[in-house]
Amino acid sequence: MNLDITVKKHGFIADTSRMYIVGQPSEQAERLCRVTRESLFKGIEQVKPGNTTGDIGFSVNKHATCNGYSIVKEYCGHGIGKLMHEDPQISHFGRKGKGTLLQEGMVFTIEPMVNQGLPAIRHLADDWTAVTQDGTLSAQWEHTIAGTREGYEILTLREEEIEASGL
């Protein structure tokens, strides 16, 4: 299950999501969740002045596809600030060196949706819930990132992530 949370404080917005495993998961489900989270962090590692949005997308896509998964192309990360969706769009696939040049002070989300099977999705009758067209599993993780002079700061880093990483 994916839980996506948006917070607004002092007129600014942050957006984050994570996967929660409910019940007794299959090995395949656990692996998909882990690789999706790793893909997010591969993208985050590309955030530094001089890199591009294409560098982020390339790294996310490479990690997912090298592990046998596909990237949903209908959804992307996005600039975020006083509005929920601002420029630039952060695709989770791309070419190195292409796209918007990353600069100190930029704030955006990276939120790859990774599928076990084909990348195609469809929406349920509620016009919100996205599922895979082929019925395979999908996972999504998201963080809001600020570009800094040296690289990045994860604005939505959770306590358990700080403890696990020793940050």
Backbone as CSV, one residue per row, in Angstrom:
resi,resn,N_x,N_y,N_z,CA_x,CA_y,CA_z,C_x,C_y,C_z
1,MET,0.849,-1.160,0.000,0.000,0.000,0.000,0.901,1.230,0.000
2,ASN,0.518,2.235,-0.794,1.267,3.483,-0.855,0.493,4.561,-0.126
3,LEU,1.176,5.270,0.755,0.580,6.394,1.459,1.317,7.651,1.014
4,ASP,0.560,8.590,0.419,1.108,9.827,-0.125,0.606,10.983,0.742
5,ILE,1.528,11.746,1.320,1.193,12.820,2.247,1.697,14.154,1.694
6,THR,0.850,15.160,1.782,1.224,16.524,1.414,1.041,17.409,2.643
7,VAL,2.027,18.239,2.916,1.979,19.142,4.057,2.156,20.566,3.549
8,LYS,1.361,21.477,4.104,1.515,22.895,3.786,1.803,23.632,5.089
9,LYS,2.928,24.369,5.116,3.321,25.108,6.314,3.907,26.454,5.883
10,HIS,3.419,27.514,6.490,3.885,28.870,6.181,3.796,29.169,4.683
11,GLY,2.786,28.592,4.022,2.560,28.864,2.607,3.356,28.001,1.650
12,PHE,4.176,27.089,2.172,4.977,26.216,1.318,4.511,24.772,1.456
13,ILE,4.667,24.017,0.390,4.173,22.643,0.314,5.343,21.666,0.237
14,ALA,5.186,20.514,0.896,6.109,19.382,0.757,5.261,18.151,0.466
15,ASP,5.816,17.213,-0.259,5.084,16.036,-0.727,5.988,14.817,-0.551
16,THR,5.433,13.753,0.004,6.217,12.536,0.212,5.299,11.328,0.176
17,SER,5.823,10.198,-0.216,5.057,8.950,-0.135,6.011,7.801,0.115
18,ARG,5.421,6.725,0.624,6.211,5.513,0.858,5.301,4.314,0.786
19,MET,5.917,3.172,0.634,5.194,1.907,0.591,5.128,1.307,1.993
20,TYR,3.982,0.713,2.294,3.788,-0.065,3.515,3.351,-1.457,3.096
21,ILE,3.997,-2.453,3.627,3.636,-3.832,3.316,2.624,-4.292,4.345
22,VAL,1.500,-4.764,3.863,0.407,-5.208,4.724,0.319,-6.731,4.632
23,GLY,0.246,-7.388,5.783,0.135,-8.844,5.781,1.461,-9.512,5.492
24,GLN,1.381,-10.723,4.978,2.572,-11.516,4.660,2.918,-11.310,3.189
25,PRO,3.930,-10.490,2.882,4.249,-10.195,1.492,5.014,-11.336,0.821
26,SER,4.883,-11.372,-0.480,5.706,-12.296,-1.249,7.111,-11.715,-1.340
27,GLU,8.064,-12.573,-1.650,9.435,-12.115,-1.871,9.475,-11.103,-3.013
28,GLN,8.639,-11.356,-4.033,8.586,-10.465,-5.200,8.099,-9.078,-4.809
29,ALA,7.085,-9.003,-3.945,6.558,-7.708,-3.514,7.594,-6.951,-2.695
30,GLU,8.259,-7.634,-1.788,9.301,-6.990,-0.979,10.434,-6.471,-1.858
31,ARG,10.829,-7.268,-2.838,11.921,-6.862,-3.736,11.523,-5.646,-4.562
32,LEU,10.298,-5.637,-5.097,9.825,-4.498,-5.881,9.839,-3.222,-5.039
33,CYS,9.352,-3.287,-3.806,9.354,-2.114,-2.921,10.770,-1.638,-2.651
34,ARG,11.675,-2.567,-2.399,13.071,-2.210,-2.112,13.739,-1.557,-3.321
35,VAL,13.573,-2.164,-4.500,14.212,-1.633,-5.713,13.617,-0.269,-6.084
36,THR,12.332,-0.079,-5.861,11.706,1.217,-6.149,12.299,2.298,-5.248
37,ARG,12.457,1.990,-3.967,13.070,2.941,-3.040,14.516,3.224,-3.440
38,GLU,15.246,2.182,-3.800,16.627,2.371,-4.266,16.659,3.255,-5.506
39,SER,15.699,3.068,-6.417,15.624,3.880,-7.634,15.433,5.345,-7.291
40,LEU,14.555,5.625,-6.315,14.360,6.995,-5.840,15.688,7.582,-5.389
41,PHE,16.419,6.847,-4.561,17.673,7.369,-4.025,18.759,7.469,-5.094
42,LYS,18.729,6.621,-6.117,19.665,6.772,-7.244,19.409,8.105,-7.935
43,GLY,18.138,8.473,-8.078,17.799,9.770,-8.662,18.236,10.916,-7.772
44,ILE,17.980,10.804,-6.471,18.359,11.856,-5.526,19.866,12.099,-5.573
45,GLU,20.650,11.040,-5.715,22.114,11.182,-5.762,22.581,12.040,-6.935
46,GLN,21.752,12.203,-7.956,22.112,13.012,-9.125,21.838,14.498,-8.936
47,VAL,21.199,14.861,-7.822,20.827,16.256,-7.592,22.044,17.036,-7.115
48,LYS,22.545,17.877,-8.008,23.640,18.795,-7.688,23.723,19.820,-8.810
49,PRO,24.161,21.021,-8.482,24.275,22.046,-9.509,25.126,21.548,-10.683
50,GLY,24.632,21.813,-11.874,25.348,21.399,-13.081,24.791,20.132,-13.694
51,ASN,24.140,19.285,-12.906,23.467,18.117,-13.475,22.121,18.566,-14.032
52,THR,21.396,17.638,-14.650,20.119,17.971,-15.277,19.020,17.036,-14.800
53,THR,17.791,17.407,-15.130,16.666,16.530,-14.822,16.810,15.209,-15.567
54,GLY,17.436,15.230,-16.732,17.695,13.995,-17.473,18.629,13.053,-16.737
55,ASP,19.588,13.608,-15.996,20.493,12.781,-15.191,19.716,12.036,-14.111
56,ILE,18.746,12.721,-13.503,17.902,12.089,-12.479,17.124,10.940,-13.105
57,GLY,16.390,11.250,-14.180,15.565,10.237,-14.835,16.364,9.053,-15.338
58,PHE,17.532,9.323,-15.911,18.387,8.247,-16.411,18.756,7.286,-15.286
59,SER,19.167,7.832,-14.139,19.602,6.989,-13.020,18.453,6.184,-12.421
60,VAL,17.289,6.815,-12.282,16.111,6.110,-11.761,15.759,4.948,-12.680
61,ASN,15.630,5.248,-13.970,15.236,4.239,-14.953,16.254,3.113,-15.061
62,LYS,17.529,3.471,-15.061,18.580,2.457,-15.183,18.502,1.456,-14.042
63,HIS,18.353,1.950,-12.815,18.318,1.033,-11.669,17.082,0.130,-11.737
64,ALA,15.945,0.706,-12.076,14.709,-0.088,-12.152,14.798,-1.143,-13.253
65,THR,15.212,-0.732,-14.440,15.230,-1.675,-15.567,16.339,-2.718,-15.436
66,CYS,17.458,-2.348,-14.841,18.524,-3.340,-14.611,18.074,-4.417,-13.627
67,ASN,17.054,-4.111,-12.845,16.499,-5.087,-11.908,15.257,-5.783,-12.461
68,GLY,14.979,-5.572,-13.757,13.888,-6.279,-14.420,12.526,-5.619,-14.341
69,TYR,12.474,-4.336,-13.934,11.210,-3.639,-13.795,11.048,-2.573,-14.872
70,SER,9.870,-1.964,-14.908,9.607,-0.883,-15.858,9.163,0.365,-15.106
71,ILE,9.323,1.516,-15.750,8.958,2.815,-15.172,7.659,3.301,-15.804
72,VAL,6.723,3.726,-14.972,5.490,4.340,-15.457,5.847,5.730,-15.970
73,LYS,5.473,6.021,-17.218,5.868,7.283,-17.836,4.802,8.374,-17.725
74,GLU,3.596,8.009,-17.306,2.526,9.001,-17.189,2.679,9.913,-15.982
75,TYR,3.472,9.501,-15.000,3.662,10.292,-13.791,5.105,10.752,-13.692
76,CYS,5.285,11.908,-13.080,6.638,12.432,-12.920,6.715,13.217,-11.626
77,GLY,7.933,13.477,-11.195,8.142,14.398,-10.098,7.898,15.808,-10.620
78,HIS,7.953,16.791,-9.722,7.583,18.145,-10.123,8.181,19.159,-9.166
79,GLY,8.369,20.342,-9.702,8.733,21.448,-8.836,7.623,21.639,-7.819
80,ILE,7.994,22.127,-6.648,7.014,22.311,-5.576,7.463,23.496,-4.733
81,GLY,6.493,24.247,-4.245,6.800,25.418,-3.429,5.513,25.968,-2.872
82,LYS,5.064,27.097,-3.406,3.785,27.669,-2.980,2.633,26.967,-3.690
83,LEU,2.926,26.301,-4.791,1.947,25.491,-5.512,2.400,24.043,-5.497
84,MET,1.436,23.141,-5.608,1.744,21.709,-5.575,2.559,21.268,-6.793
85,HIS,2.173,21.708,-7.968,2.863,21.290,-9.198,3.419,22.508,-9.908
86,GLU,4.731,22.627,-9.873,5.436,23.718,-10.527,6.477,23.110,-11.470
87,ASP,7.109,23.945,-12.245,8.234,23.497,-13.063,9.453,23.364,-12.160
88,PRO,10.376,22.492,-12.488,10.388,21.636,-13.670,9.696,20.298,-13.412
89,GLN,9.335,19.639,-14.497,8.878,18.255,-14.382,10.125,17.374,-14.275
90,ILE,10.035,16.359,-13.417,11.159,15.445,-13.201,10.736,14.062,-13.698
91,SER,11.057,13.753,-14.949,10.732,12.430,-15.490,11.610,11.384,-14.842
92,HIS,11.097,10.169,-14.768,11.848,9.071,-14.151,12.495,8.187,-15.207
93,PHE,12.691,8.763,-16.366,13.454,8.188,-17.460,14.044,9.389,-18.176
94,GLY,15.111,9.220,-18.865,15.694,10.374,-19.544,17.093,10.087,-20.037
95,ARG,17.681,11.122,-20.598,19.030,11.024,-21.138,19.949,11.916,-20.319
96,LYS,21.117,11.388,-20.024,22.112,12.165,-19.286,22.379,13.482,-20.002
97,GLY,22.484,14.544,-19.227,22.835,15.848,-19.776,21.687,16.583,-20.449
98,LYS,20.518,16.003,-20.516,19.361,16.629,-21.171,18.380,17.131,-20.118
99,GLY,17.511,18.019,-20.526,16.493,18.541,-19.619,16.941,19.810,-18.931
100,THR,16.241,20.151,-17.868,16.491,21.377,-17.117,17.772,21.257,-16.294
101,LEU,18.576,22.302,-16.333,19.810,22.358,-15.552,19.447,22.560,-14.081
102,LEU,20.014,21.741,-13.205,19.745,21.839,-11.773,20.585,22.951,-11.163
103,GLN,19.944,23.708,-10.246,20.612,24.840,-9.620,20.318,24.866,-8.124
104,GLU,21.216,25.478,-7.391,20.998,25.681,-5.959,19.679,26.426,-5.767
105,GLY,18.899,25.992,-4.780,17.641,26.656,-4.467,16.418,26.034,-5.120
106,MET,16.612,25.162,-6.099,15.463,24.482,-6.701,14.867,23.507,-5.697
107,VAL,13.545,23.392,-5.691,12.861,22.440,-4.820,11.890,21.650,-5.693
108,PHE,11.979,20.328,-5.614,11.127,19.473,-6.442,10.994,18.101,-5.813
109,THR,10.064,17.322,-6.357,9.888,15.943,-5.908,10.494,14.993,-6.921
110,ILE,10.911,13.864,-6.424,11.265,12.710,-7.246,10.372,11.599,-6.726
111,GLU,9.597,10.941,-7.607,8.589,9.991,-7.144,8.346,8.858,-8.146
112,PRO,9.356,8.035,-8.391,9.181,6.981,-9.391,8.102,5.975,-9.026
113,MET,7.328,5.611,-10.034,6.379,4.505,-9.933,6.968,3.386,-10.786
114,VAL,7.250,2.272,-10.159,7.943,1.163,-10.803,7.005,-0.043,-10.862
115,ASN,6.901,-0.640,-12.044,6.020,-1.793,-12.247,6.813,-3.080,-12.370
116,GLN,6.209,-4.141,-11.895,6.795,-5.477,-12.004,6.742,-5.956,-13.452
117,GLY,5.705,-5.575,-14.170,5.527,-6.011,-15.556,5.706,-4.858,-16.518
118,LEU,4.740,-4.707,-17.412,4.782,-3.648,-18.416,4.529,-2.285,-17.770
119,PRO,4.957,-1.197,-18.415,4.803,0.124,-17.813,3.381,0.702,-17.885
120,ALA,2.505,0.116,-18.673,1.173,0.687,-18.896,0.308,0.620,-17.639
121,ILE,-0.442,1.713,-17.419,-1.356,1.794,-16.281,-2.756,2.159,-16.766
122,ARG,-3.716,2.033,-15.862,-5.083,2.522,-16.103,-5.607,3.048,-14.777
123,HIS,-6.662,3.869,-14.854,-7.264,4.432,-13.654,-8.579,3.735,-13.356
124,LEU,-8.836,3.530,-12.078,-10.096,2.932,-11.651,-11.217,3.970,-11.733
125,ALA,-12.429,3.540,-11.462,-13.610,4.390,-11.595,-13.538,5.654,-10.740
126,ASP,-12.760,5.634,-9.643,-12.642,6.835,-8.805,-11.819,7.926,-9.478
127,ASP,-11.253,7.611,-10.655,-10.437,8.522,-11.464,-9.199,9.027,-10.709
128,TRP,-8.769,8.265,-9.712,-7.592,8.623,-8.928,-6.639,7.441,-8.804
129,THR,-7.182,6.277,-8.462,-6.365,5.089,-8.224,-5.808,4.574,-9.545
130,ALA,-4.473,4.444,-9.600,-3.804,3.910,-10.782,-3.396,2.469,-10.505
131,VAL,-3.648,1.599,-11.472,-3.242,0.199,-11.393,-2.547,-0.181,-12.688
132,THR,-1.783,-1.252,-12.649,-1.118,-1.704,-13.872,-2.142,-2.332,-14.804
133,GLN,-1.956,-2.121,-16.099,-2.868,-2.726,-17.080,-2.751,-4.237,-17.102
134,ASP,-1.541,-4.749,-16.852,-1.340,-6.202,-16.930,-1.577,-6.911,-15.597
135,GLY,-1.989,-6.182,-14.562,-2.321,-6.792,-13.278,-1.128,-7.139,-12.397
136,THR,0.071,-6.722,-12.801,1.255,-6.999,-11.982,1.378,-5.945,-10.883
137,LEU,2.302,-6.163,-9.973,2.515,-5.256,-8.852,3.190,-3.955,-9.285
138,SER,2.948,-2.908,-8.508,3.572,-1.610,-8.734,3.915,-1.011,-7.377
139,ALA,4.945,-0.176,-7.337,5.338,0.489,-6.094,5.761,1.912,-6.421
140,GLN,5.638,2.793,-5.425,6.047,4.185,-5.602,6.580,4.740,-4.285
141,TRP,7.671,5.486,-4.369,8.244,6.201,-3.238,8.492,7.638,-3.697
142,GLU,8.442,8.585,-2.753,8.617,9.999,-3.112,9.261,10.780,-1.975
143,HIS,10.093,11.732,-2.366,10.636,12.713,-1.424,10.640,14.085,-2.088
144,THR,10.585,15.125,-1.254,10.787,16.500,-1.704,12.246,16.844,-1.444
145,ILE,12.902,17.359,-2.470,14.348,17.606,-2.451,14.624,19.088,-2.678
146,ALA,15.575,19.648,-1.957,16.058,21.007,-2.212,17.482,20.917,-2.741
147,GLY,17.732,21.596,-3.836,19.093,21.664,-4.366,19.921,22.622,-3.529
148,THR,21.114,22.188,-3.135,22.021,23.022,-2.343,23.280,23.306,-3.151
149,ARG,24.156,24.127,-2.609,25.415,24.451,-3.287,26.232,23.190,-3.540
150,GLU,26.220,22.259,-2.574,27.025,21.038,-2.690,26.263,19.867,-3.291
151,GLY,24.937,19.919,-3.304,24.168,18.777,-3.785,22.701,18.908,-3.449
152,TYR,22.277,18.269,-2.350,20.850,18.245,-2.049,20.602,18.101,-0.552
153,GLU,19.373,18.434,-0.193,18.842,18.137,1.131,17.477,17.498,0.912
154,ILE,17.226,16.372,1.576,15.932,15.704,1.484,15.043,16.329,2.549
155,LEU,14.077,17.132,2.119,13.241,17.873,3.053,12.216,16.998,3.762
156,THR,11.898,15.852,3.182,10.877,14.966,3.743,11.470,13.669,4.291
157,LEU,12.744,13.677,4.597,13.394,12.487,5.141,12.726,12.105,6.455
158,ARG,12.333,10.855,6.579,11.620,10.378,7.761,12.592,9.893,8.836
159,GLU,12.145,9.949,10.072,12.957,9.562,11.221,13.572,8.171,11.040
160,GLU,12.750,7.203,10.582,13.275,5.839,10.427,14.360,5.763,9.340
161,GLU,14.296,6.657,8.348,15.331,6.685,7.310,16.625,7.280,7.866
162,ILE,16.493,8.271,8.713,17.676,8.884,9.345,18.364,7.865,10.237
163,GLU,17.590,7.148,11.040,18.142,6.134,11.942,18.801,4.995,11.172
164,ALA,18.149,4.543,10.088,18.671,3.418,9.307,19.956,3.781,8.579
165,SER,20.079,5.054,8.162,21.241,5.453,7.385,22.361,6.030,8.247
166,GLY,22.054,6.311,9.508,23.059,6.880,10.386,23.300,8.350,10.149
167,LEU,22.384,9.032,9.447,22.532,10.480,9.183,22.305,11.302,10.418
